[in-house]
């Protein structure tokens, strides 16, 4: 049952990029804002029902809000990369966050990477370069090189979000609390960044609103609550494999829904990135001194 819940959660968030494309609103900020705005009422109702079990202190609540600000920036960049290079590649590239999490673990926690880990990181970054299509005529995407660069930046910010959000979830309890606070922070971050998006709107239209509601409920609420509930009970290797299902599913949805026909180089790059992320997720870093784990 735990594995089924996790798989359903991963399947839910795999549609995120698809809903963003179908909404066809301002790529960066509008989708980010409404992903949070439509999710908060439902998350609030769930949290109120579980409020008595939420024992987080003020520091953890503050960290959850900060993680939401980072998530807003990450989503803004990711949504822009989707517009530039497509739903499938945009999601694959964003998963290079594991590279930057590994780098942060080394700097912050003394988790020194092994030689094999460094080689894998180099391979993943090389795979990202290939996903850009190397400016070849057969590369998929409106601006594939720019999309790869923006997606890489999204991966950097996503890594920062993961580190902060994990620290905000140290205290056992309902996952709805940290997710609610983070989503509120995400809304605030979207409003701040809206000044840089001339196409931001608070009236996206009926059709766009339908897809944005599905994005909020399906991905932000259902997807992450299922993942947050199930994954702590699973072994690390199984967790990694399940989470890799998101970009794999999204690539499939991109081909089926939008006819995203990647070039051979982009397919090769996607495969290298996904394989490298899987290896990095399974490898254990060396620890130096009195280091602590991020997870």
C-alpha positions as CSV (number, residue, x, y, z in Angstrom):
1,X,0.0,0.0,0.0
2,X,2.9,2.4,0.8
3,X,4.5,1.8,-2.5
4,X,1.2,2.3,-4.3
5,X,0.6,5.6,-2.5
6,X,4.1,6.7,-3.5
7,X,3.6,5.7,-7.1
8,X,0.3,7.5,-7.3
9,X,1.9,10.6,-5.9
10,X,4.7,10.5,-8.5
11,X,2.1,9.9,-11.2
12,X,0.2,13.0,-10.0
13,X,3.2,15.3,-10.1
14,X,4.3,14.0,-13.5
15,X,1.3,15.9,-15.0
16,X,2.5,19.3,-13.6
17,X,4.3,20.4,-16.8
18,X,1.4,19.1,-18.9
19,X,-1.1,21.2,-16.9
20,X,1.2,24.3,-17.2
21,X,1.4,23.9,-21.0
22,X,-2.4,23.3,-21.3
23,X,-3.2,26.4,-19.2
24,X,-1.2,28.5,-21.7
25,X,-0.9,31.4,-19.3
26,X,2.2,33.6,-18.7
27,X,4.8,30.8,-18.4
28,X,6.8,32.0,-15.4
29,X,4.6,33.5,-12.7
30,X,0.9,33.1,-13.3
31,X,1.0,29.4,-13.2
32,X,3.2,29.5,-10.0
33,X,0.8,31.9,-8.3
34,X,-2.4,29.9,-9.0
35,X,-0.7,26.6,-8.2
36,X,-0.5,27.9,-4.7
37,X,-3.7,30.0,-4.5
38,X,-5.9,27.2,-5.5
39,X,-4.1,24.7,-3.3
40,X,-4.1,26.7,0.0
41,X,-7.9,26.4,0.9
42,X,-7.7,22.6,0.6
43,X,-4.4,22.3,2.4
44,X,-5.7,24.6,5.2
45,X,-8.8,22.4,5.6
46,X,-6.6,19.3,5.9
47,X,-4.2,20.9,8.3
48,X,-7.0,22.2,10.6
49,X,-8.3,18.6,10.9
50,X,-4.8,17.5,11.9
51,X,-3.8,20.6,13.8
52,X,-3.5,19.0,17.2
53,X,-0.8,16.7,15.9
54,X,1.4,19.5,14.5
55,X,4.2,20.0,17.0
56,X,6.6,22.1,14.9
57,X,8.3,25.0,16.5
58,X,8.6,28.6,15.1
59,X,11.9,27.9,13.5
60,X,10.5,25.0,11.4
61,X,7.5,27.0,10.4
62,X,9.8,29.9,9.3
63,X,11.9,27.5,7.3
64,X,8.8,26.1,5.6
65,X,7.8,29.6,4.5
66,X,11.4,30.3,3.2
67,X,11.3,27.1,1.3
68,X,8.1,28.3,-0.4
69,X,9.9,31.5,-1.5
70,X,12.6,29.3,-3.1
71,X,10.0,27.1,-4.6
72,X,8.3,30.1,-6.3
73,X,11.6,31.0,-7.9
74,X,12.2,27.4,-9.0
75,X,8.8,27.1,-10.5
76,X,9.1,30.4,-12.3
77,X,12.3,29.2,-13.9
78,X,11.0,25.7,-14.6
79,X,7.8,27.1,-16.2
80,X,9.9,29.3,-18.5
81,X,12.1,26.3,-19.5
82,X,8.9,24.4,-20.3
83,X,7.9,27.2,-22.7
84,X,11.4,27.1,-24.3
85,X,12.2,23.4,-24.5
86,X,8.9,21.5,-23.8
87,X,7.3,19.7,-20.9
88,X,9.4,16.5,-21.1
89,X,12.9,18.0,-21.4
90,X,12.1,20.8,-19.0
91,X,11.3,18.2,-16.3
92,X,14.3,16.0,-17.1
93,X,16.7,18.9,-16.8
94,X,15.2,20.2,-13.6
95,X,16.0,16.8,-12.0
96,X,19.7,17.7,-12.0
97,X,18.9,19.2,-8.6
98,X,20.5,16.1,-7.1
99,X,23.9,17.3,-8.4
100,X,23.6,20.6,-6.5
101,X,22.2,18.8,-3.4
102,X,25.4,16.7,-3.5
103,X,27.5,19.8,-3.7
104,X,25.7,21.4,-0.9
105,X,26.0,18.3,1.3
106,X,29.8,18.5,0.8
107,X,30.0,22.2,1.7
108,X,27.5,22.2,4.5
109,X,27.7,18.8,6.0
110,X,31.1,17.4,5.1
111,X,29.7,14.6,2.9
112,X,32.7,14.4,0.5
113,X,31.8,13.0,-2.9
114,X,33.7,9.9,-4.0
115,X,35.6,9.8,-7.3
116,X,32.7,7.8,-8.9
117,X,30.2,10.4,-7.7
118,X,32.2,13.2,-9.2
119,X,32.4,11.3,-12.5
120,X,28.7,10.8,-12.4
121,X,28.0,14.5,-11.8
122,X,30.2,15.3,-14.8
123,X,28.2,12.9,-16.9
124,X,24.9,14.4,-15.8
125,X,26.0,17.9,-16.7
126,X,27.2,16.6,-20.0
127,X,23.8,15.1,-20.5
128,X,22.2,18.5,-19.9
129,X,24.4,19.9,-22.6
130,X,23.1,17.3,-25.0
131,X,19.5,18.0,-24.1
132,X,20.0,21.5,-25.5
133,X,20.4,19.9,-29.0
134,X,23.7,21.7,-29.4
135,X,21.9,24.3,-31.6
136,X,21.3,21.7,-34.3
137,X,18.3,22.2,-36.7
138,X,16.6,19.0,-35.5
139,X,16.5,20.0,-31.8
140,X,13.0,20.2,-30.3
141,X,11.9,23.4,-28.6
142,X,11.3,27.1,-29.4
143,X,14.7,27.9,-27.9
144,X,16.3,24.6,-26.8
145,X,19.7,26.1,-25.7
146,X,18.1,28.8,-23.6
147,X,15.6,26.3,-22.2
148,X,18.5,24.0,-21.1
149,X,20.2,26.9,-19.4
150,X,17.0,28.1,-17.6
151,X,16.2,24.5,-16.6
152,X,19.7,24.1,-15.1
153,X,19.1,27.3,-13.1
154,X,15.8,25.8,-11.9
155,X,17.7,22.7,-10.8
156,X,20.0,24.9,-8.6
157,X,17.1,26.6,-6.9
158,X,15.2,23.4,-6.6
159,X,18.2,21.9,-4.7
160,X,18.1,24.9,-2.3
161,X,14.3,24.3,-1.8
162,X,14.8,20.6,-1.0
163,X,17.5,21.3,1.6
164,X,15.5,24.0,3.4
165,X,12.2,22.0,3.1
166,X,13.8,18.9,4.6
167,X,15.0,21.0,7.6
168,X,11.4,22.2,8.0
169,X,10.2,18.6,8.3
170,X,12.4,17.4,11.1
171,X,9.6,17.1,13.6
172,X,7.3,14.0,13.1
173,X,3.7,14.9,12.4
174,X,1.2,15.6,9.6
175,X,2.8,16.6,6.3
176,X,0.0,19.0,5.6
177,X,1.5,21.6,8.0
178,X,4.9,22.1,6.3
179,X,3.3,21.8,2.9
180,X,0.7,24.5,3.8
181,X,3.3,26.9,5.1
182,X,5.6,26.3,2.1
183,X,2.7,26.9,-0.3
184,X,1.9,30.2,1.4
185,X,5.5,31.2,1.0
186,X,5.3,30.2,-2.7
187,X,2.3,32.5,-3.2
188,X,4.2,35.4,-1.6
189,X,7.3,34.6,-3.8
190,X,5.1,34.6,-6.9
191,X,3.6,38.0,-6.1
192,X,7.1,39.4,-5.6
193,X,8.4,38.0,-8.8
194,X,5.2,39.1,-10.7
195,X,6.7,42.6,-11.1
196,X,9.2,41.0,-13.5
197,X,6.5,39.3,-15.6
198,X,4.7,41.8,-17.8
199,X,2.1,39.0,-18.7
200,X,1.2,38.1,-15.2
201,X,-2.6,38.1,-14.6
202,X,-5.0,37.4,-11.8
203,X,-7.8,36.6,-14.3
204,X,-6.5,33.8,-16.5
205,X,-9.8,32.8,-18.0
206,X,-12.1,29.8,-17.5
207,X,-10.3,27.3,-19.6
208,X,-6.9,28.2,-18.1
209,X,-8.3,28.2,-14.6
210,X,-9.5,24.6,-15.0
211,X,-6.0,23.4,-15.8
212,X,-4.6,25.5,-13.0
213,X,-7.0,24.0,-10.5
214,X,-6.0,20.5,-11.7
215,X,-2.3,21.6,-11.3
216,X,-2.9,22.8,-7.8
217,X,-5.1,19.9,-6.5
218,X,-3.5,17.1,-8.5
219,X,0.2,18.1,-8.1
220,X,0.6,20.5,-5.2
221,X,-2.0,18.9,-2.8
222,X,-2.6,15.2,-3.7
223,X,0.8,14.5,-5.3
224,X,3.0,15.9,-2.6
225,X,0.8,14.7,0.3
226,X,1.0,11.2,-1.0
227,X,4.8,11.4,-1.5
228,X,5.4,13.0,1.8
229,X,3.3,10.3,3.6
230,X,4.7,7.3,1.8
231,X,8.4,7.9,1.1
232,X,9.7,8.1,4.7
233,X,8.7,4.4,5.0
234,X,10.5,3.2,1.9
235,X,14.2,2.3,1.5
236,X,16.4,4.9,-0.2
237,X,16.9,2.9,-3.4
238,X,13.1,2.4,-3.9
239,X,12.6,6.1,-3.1
240,X,15.0,7.1,-5.8
241,X,13.5,4.8,-8.4
242,X,10.0,6.0,-7.7
243,X,10.9,9.7,-7.9
244,X,12.7,9.1,-11.2
245,X,9.3,8.1,-12.5
246,X,8.2,11.8,-12.7
247,X,10.5,12.9,-15.6
248,X,10.0,9.6,-17.3
249,X,6.2,9.9,-17.2
250,X,6.4,13.5,-18.2
251,X,8.5,12.8,-21.3
252,X,5.9,10.2,-22.3
253,X,3.0,12.6,-21.7
254,X,4.9,15.3,-23.7
255,X,5.2,12.9,-26.7
256,X,1.6,11.8,-26.5
257,X,-0.1,15.1,-25.8
258,X,2.1,17.6,-27.6
259,X,4.0,15.5,-30.1
260,X,7.3,16.6,-28.5
261,X,9.6,14.8,-30.9
262,X,13.1,15.1,-29.4
263,X,16.2,14.8,-31.6
264,X,18.5,11.8,-31.2
265,X,21.0,14.0,-29.2
266,X,18.2,15.2,-26.9
267,X,17.0,11.6,-26.3
268,X,20.6,10.6,-25.6
269,X,21.0,13.5,-23.2
270,X,17.8,12.7,-21.4
271,X,18.9,9.1,-20.9
272,X,22.3,10.2,-19.5
273,X,20.7,12.7,-17.1
274,X,18.1,10.1,-15.8
275,X,20.7,7.4,-15.5
276,X,23.1,9.7,-13.7
277,X,20.5,11.0,-11.3
278,X,19.6,7.4,-10.5
279,X,23.2,6.5,-9.8
280,X,23.7,9.7,-7.7
281,X,20.6,8.9,-5.7
282,X,21.9,5.4,-4.8
283,X,25.5,6.3,-4.1
284,X,26.5,7.1,-0.5
285,X,29.0,10.0,0.0
286,X,32.0,9.8,2.3
287,X,31.6,11.7,5.5
288,X,34.3,13.9,7.1
289,X,34.3,15.0,10.7
290,X,31.0,15.2,12.5
291,X,28.8,15.6,9.4
292,X,25.1,15.3,9.3
293,X,22.8,13.9,6.7
294,X,20.5,16.2,4.7
295,X,17.7,13.6,4.4
